[in-house]
Amino acid sequence: MMEDLSLHVLDIAENAVAAGARRVAVSVLEDARRDLLVLRVADDGPGMTKRDVRRALDPFFTTKGKRTGLGLPLLAQAAEQCGGGLTLRSLRGGGTTVVARFRAGHVDRPPLTNMAGTLEVLVLGHPEIAFRYRHTRDGRTFRFSSPGGSRGLEVRAALERGLGRLGRT
């Protein structure tokens, strides 16, 4: 099982990119008053067939040529164990959206942990993809967008040049 929720977000976003998405939007909602944590990952990829959507939460189903597809089933299990659940919507040719809801204060809820690191891996690993991130905690919101396309490649190149001058690789 993945130890923190940011790794689930990374897995879902990586799957979206592998499927052909050019834009991925990630949002996190933390609402202490409502005892709620919601993760949402939406993409503009090719979407899934109705049959694949029905089977996506089966740990023995995958479209990647391996034997298991544990990402979504493990996230669904974690959400359900914490008084929430997972919904998956996909439209062939219209993208996919995954929403996981948790009781925020549930003793078994995995920690959110390192969303900054997750975004760093996604943006620097896929500079051609436009990523949007919104994190709302008790009414306060942080937003981040990466440009994607050639501008995203320019951002990565600038970072690599800057780090290179410091003697890092």
N, C-alpha and C positions, 0 to 999 in steps of 0.2 A: 504494500500500500504506500502511496505517496505520503510523505510526512507533513507536507504543508500545502495549502491551497494554491499558492503562487505557482507551484509545479504543475498542478492541474491546468491552470490558465495557460502556462507555457505549452503544455502538451496539446491542448485544444487549438491554440493559435498556430503551432507548428503544423498540425494536421490541416488547418485551413490553408496555410501557405502551400503545403505539399499538394493539396487538391486543386490549386490554381487561383486562390483568392489574391486580389491585388490590394484590397482594403480590409483591415481587421479592426474592429472596435471592441475595446475591453472596458467594462465598467464594474466598479465595486461600490456597493452601497452598505454603509454601516449605520444602523439606527438603534442606538442603545435604548431609547424610550420604547420602541416596538420590539426589542430583543431580536433584531433581524440583521442578517448578513446575506447579501445577494451578490453573486458573481454572474456577469453576463458577457459572453463572447459572441459577437456577430460578424459574419464575413460576407463578401460579395462573390464567393466562389460558385462553382457549378451546381451546388446543392446535391441532395441525395434523392434517390428514388423513394417512393413510398415504402417499398419493401425494405430498403436499407435503413430507413428511419425506424421502422418497426423492430428491426434486428439490432440496431446500434447499441442497445444496452445489454446485449447478450455477450458475456465475456469470451465466448468461443467464436464470435463473428468478427471478421476484419476484412477490409478491402485491400489490404497492403501486402498480401502474399505471405503473411506469417500465420502462425497458428492461433494467436489470441489477440484480442483488442481490448485491453483492460482499462484504458483511460476513462471513458465515460461510465462504464459499470462501477468502477471504484469511486468516482465522484458521486454518482447516484447513491451508492451505498452509504458513503459518508454523510451526505445530505439527509437521507432518510433516518439514519441513526441519530441525527441531531434535530429531529423534529421538523425537517423540511422535505425537500424533494428536488427533482431535476426535471426540466422540460426541454425537449428538443424539437425545434421546428426547422424544416428544410423544404425548399421549393426547388425542384429541378430547374436549373437556369437562374435561380433567384437567391442563392446563398443559404447559409445555415446560421441558426441562433441557438446557443446553449445557455440556459439559465439555471443556476443552482441556488437554492434558498436554504439557509441554516438558521436555527435558533442561535443567535450570537452568543448567548451566555451558557449554552449547553456544555456540560463538563467534557464531553467527548469531541467537541468541535475541533478539527485540526486548526492550527494557527494559520493566519494569512501569510505571515513572515515577509519574504523579500520580493515585493512587487517591483521595486526599483531594479533589482538584479534581473528579474524576468523581462522587464521592458528593455533593459540594456542588451540582453541576449537577442531579443527579437529585432530591435532596431538595428543593431550593428551586424547581426547575422543575416538580415534580410533588408538591406537599405533600399531596395527597389520597391518594397511594400509600404504603403501608407498605413501607419498605425495611429489610432486615436485611443486615448486613455482618459477616463474620468473616474475620480475617486471622491465619493461624498461620505463624510463622517459627521453625523449629527448636525446636518445643515450646512457645513462648510465644504466647499468643493475645490479640488485641484484638477486641472486639465493639462494634458500634454498631447502634442501631435508631432509625428514625424512626417516629413514631406513625401517620402516614397519617390519612385522614379529616379531620374538622373540627379535631382536635388538630394535625394537620400544617399546616393553614391558619393556625391560631393561632401556631404556631412561625414560619412565614414572616412573618406580620404583625408579630410582635414583633421579628424581625430587621430588617424594613424600617423600623419605627419607630425602633429604636436607631440604625441607619445614617443615617436621616434627620436625627436630632439631631446627628450628626457632620458633616452637610453633604454626605453622599454620596448617590448615587441607586442 
